[in-house]
Each structure stands twice: as structure tokens, then as C-alpha cells.
Amino acid sequence: MSLYYEEVEIEDMVYSPLERSYTYPCPCGDKFVITLEELWDGEDVAPCPSCTLVIKVIYEEEDLEEMEEEEEEEFDLNLYHHHYDFHFDCSIANSDDCASSPDP
């Protein structure tokens, strides 16, 4: 019995520059996903977020999209801003919450 649903060549996967990840269709209707950073770190298993299936990604480092250091820093910064970019609305919050929270 194989541990992997399938072994997939990286050339058969779809690369998203915005998400810096590779995807491949899963039979459940979702997609297997592996990030560029995971691949550069030597990972080769792409899970499906909706089921228990995983694929093994077959690749050589020269097949991967480049991830330059400044792109890596920009990517990390975008994740930080995405996670913390919210507006605290004191009009619907408990007044005690607003007293301890800085103004946006």
C-alpha cells in the first residue's frame, strides 16, 4: 500500500505567484497545496486541506520558482499586515475594551 495518492511532477502542478504555492487537483474537488518555501526547505509532500489524501511532489531545485531574500521578506511582511490589518470599532465594543485599546 502506497503512502501517497499519486506521485506528481512539479511541471504538472499550477504555480501561483501571488500565493507562492503549487497546486494540483484532488479527486475530492479541492486541491493539493505545497508552498514554494516548503519546497525550498526540502519538503515533497502536498496535502489536500479537505481530505486525507497527500501527493508526493517530484522536483529538482532548479525546477522551482526563485524566491529571493527580499521577496521572502516582503512575503512575510504581507502576511503580518494581512493578519493584523483590522479596525477596532469601539461603538460596538465594551467600553472597557476601548479604554485599553489604542486608537486606530
Residue, then its C-alpha position, 0 to 999 in steps of 0.5 A: m500500500s502506497l503512502y501517497y495518492e499519486e506521485v506528481e511532477i512539479e511541471d504538472m502542478v499550477y504555480s501561483p505567484l501571488e500565493r507562492s504555492y503549487t497546486y494540483p487537483c484532488p479527486c475530492g474537488d479541492k486541491f493539493v497545496i505545497t508552498l514554494e518555501e516548503l519546497w525550498d526547505g526540502e519538503d515533497v509532500a502536498p496535502c489536500p486541506s479537505c481530505t486525507l489524501v497527500i501527493k508526493v511532489i517530484y522536483e529538482e531545485e532548479d525546477l522551482e520558482e526563485m524566491e529571493e531574500e527580499e521577496e521572502e521578506e516582503f512575503d512575510l511582511n504581507l502576511y503580518h499586515h494581512h493578519y493584523d490589518f483590522h479596525f477596532d470599532c469601539s461603538i460596538a465594543n465594551s467600553d472597557d475594551c476601548a479604554s485599553s485599546p489604542d486608537p486606530 
